[in-house]
């Protein structure tokens, strides 16, 4: 699936995902259940992947593509 977003929408998504990533890190640290921690870690990886795809191409280090 593909969606097109404008620059303002992309920035909003980046900000929301950055905030979610920080929240997930805190929640992972505080989680007591190993199973719940693993679910949160998987969610964190998805969020990191989305952030990587939404960042401008200039932010990707040379040779990383």
C-alpha positions in Angstrom: 0.0 0.0 0.0 1.2 3.5 -0.8 0.0 6.8 0.5 1.1 10.3 -0.5 1.5 12.9 2.2 2.6 16.5 2.0 5.6 17.9 3.8 3.6 19.2 6.8 1.9 15.8 7.2 5.3 14.0 6.9 6.7 16.2 9.7 3.7 15.5 11.9 4.1 11.8 11.4 7.8 12.0 12.2 7.1 13.9 15.4 4.4 11.5 16.5 6.6 8.5 15.7 9.6 10.0 17.5 7.4 10.6 20.6 6.0 7.1 20.4 9.5 5.7 20.1 10.5 7.4 23.4 7.4 6.2 25.1 8.0 2.7 24.0 11.6 2.8 25.3 10.2 3.9 28.7 7.5 1.3 28.6 10.0 -1.5 27.7 12.2 -0.5 30.6 9.3 -0.6 33.1 7.5 -3.8 31.7 7.7 -6.7 34.1 6.4 -9.4 31.8 9.0 -10.9 29.4 6.3 -11.6 26.8 4.9 -8.0 27.0 8.5 -6.6 26.7 9.0 -8.7 23.5 5.8 -7.3 22.0 6.9 -3.8 22.8 10.3 -4.4 21.3 8.7 -5.7 18.1 6.5 -2.6 17.9 9.6 -0.4 18.5 11.3 -2.0 15.5 8.3 -1.2 13.3 8.3 2.4 14.5 12.0 2.7 13.8 11.4 1.3 10.3 8.7 3.8 9.6 10.9 6.6 10.8 13.7 5.5 8.5 11.3 5.5 5.5 9.9 8.9 6.3 13.2 10.7 6.8 14.5 12.7 3.9 17.0 11.0 1.6 19.7 13.4 2.7 19.5 11.9 6.2 20.6 8.5 4.9 24.4 8.0 5.2 26.3 7.5 1.9 26.5 3.9 0.9 23.6 2.9 3.2 21.2 2.3 0.4 
